[in-house]
Amino acid sequence: MSYTINVKVYQTNTNAFFHIVEQGVYANGGTWHESNGVHVLTMGSSGTSGMLIFRTEQGKEPFWVVQGVHNYRPWVDIVTNLSDDVTAAKGLAEYYNNTVPGRAQAREAQRTSWEAVNAQGRKITARYAVSTGNDLELHIIIG
């Protein structure tokens, strides 16, 4: 059974502009594309996830948002204060190989919303506006 997550990004603070610097997918035929400013993650089945890595125009304040479907339910996680060598491939694997404590638990928790605050005090929120069925919608709010 395939799934789609339509990701909409909102920025509420004009003191920095964030853009996506990398997209990644873990397992089961997932792909990213963009349609009318919406980032669309298509996944072949449950057990698949995708990651978006963000930075400011100046390359500062890196964070990721990972979203996916686990055991037929959506989940989301945010990690801030990333080091410069982090990639989506490395980060996504951490949710499945138990090398970083807490990542697999975040996937297993099947949270439909999450927020994190970075070292600069900026709040990043991700929440599913549509969290049932196969056509999901996730809102990312960068404060």
N, C-alpha and C positions, 0 to 999 in steps of 0.2 A: 504494500500500500504506500503510495507516494505522498509526500507532504510538501507544502510551500509555506515559507515564512516571508511575508512582505515587511521589510524593515524601513521605518520612517525615522529620520534623524531630525531632531529639533535642537536649536541652539538659542538659549534664552539670555545669554550674557554677551555683550558686544566687546568685551575687553580681550577676547582671543577668538580666532576662527579655527575650528578643527576640521580636518578632512581625513578621509580614509586613505591610509598609506598601504594597506595590504588586506586581502581577503583570503580565506582558506576554508577548506572543507575536509571533514574527516569521515571516511567510509561511505559505502553504499551509493555511489553514483551521484553525489551532490554537485551542484553547479551554482555559481553566482551570475546574475546579470542585473542590469539597471533598466528601469522603465519609468519614465516621467519623474525622475528624482527618487524613486523608491528602489531600494536594494532588495533584490528578490533571490532568496535561497530556495532552490528546488532540491529535494532529497528523495532518493529512491525508496527509502523505508525508514522505519523506526530504527534507532541506533546510529543515527547520522547527526552531525552537527556542523555548524559553520562559525567562523570567527571574522570579526572586523577589527582591525587595529587602527586607532586614531592618533594623530599628533596635531599640534598647532602648525600654522604656516611657518613658524620659526623652528619646527622640529622638536618642540618641547611638550611636556605633560603627556607622554604616551600612555595609552590604556587600551584594553581590549574589551569587547563584548562578545561573548560566545552564546549561541543559541542553537537549540536543536530539539530533537524528539527522542525520548528514552522510554522504553516500555509503553509506547503509544501515547505518551503525554509530553507536552512541551516543557522546556527548561531554559533558564538563562543564568548567566554569571557575568560579573564584571571584575576585572583586575586592573588596578591603577599602579602608577609609579614603576613602570616597566624599565628594564635596562635597555640599552641601545642595541643589544645583540638578539633580542627576542624576535622570533618569527612566528607566523601563524601555524606553520607545520609543527614547530617545537611546542608551542602553547597548546594546541589542540590535543596532541599526544598525551599531555599531562593529565587530561581528563579521563584517559583510558588505561594508562600504564602504571598508575599509583606511585609515580616518582615524586610528586609534590603533594604533601598532605593537604587534604581539603578539596582538591579538584574533583576527584571521583565522587566525594560526598555531595558536592554542589550539583553534579549531574544527577546523582541518585535522589536528591531532595526534590527534584522536579518543580523548582520554584517558578512561578509565573511572573514574579517581579523581584527586582534586586536593586540596591543602590550602594554606591561607594563614594568616598570622599578622598581626593588625592592629596598629596603633600602640600599643595598650594591652597587647599581649602575648597576646591571646586567639586561640586556634587554631580555625579553622573547617575542617572536612573534609567533602568530598562524595565518595561512592563508590557505584558501582552494585552492588547486591546481586544483581540480575538484569540482565545486560548482553547477552543474546542474545535473538533473536526480536522480536516486535512488542509484547509486554507487559513493559515494563521496570520496574525498581524502583530508586530512588535514595535513599540515606540521607544526610541532612545532619546533621552533629554539630557543635554549637556548644559549645566548651569554656570 
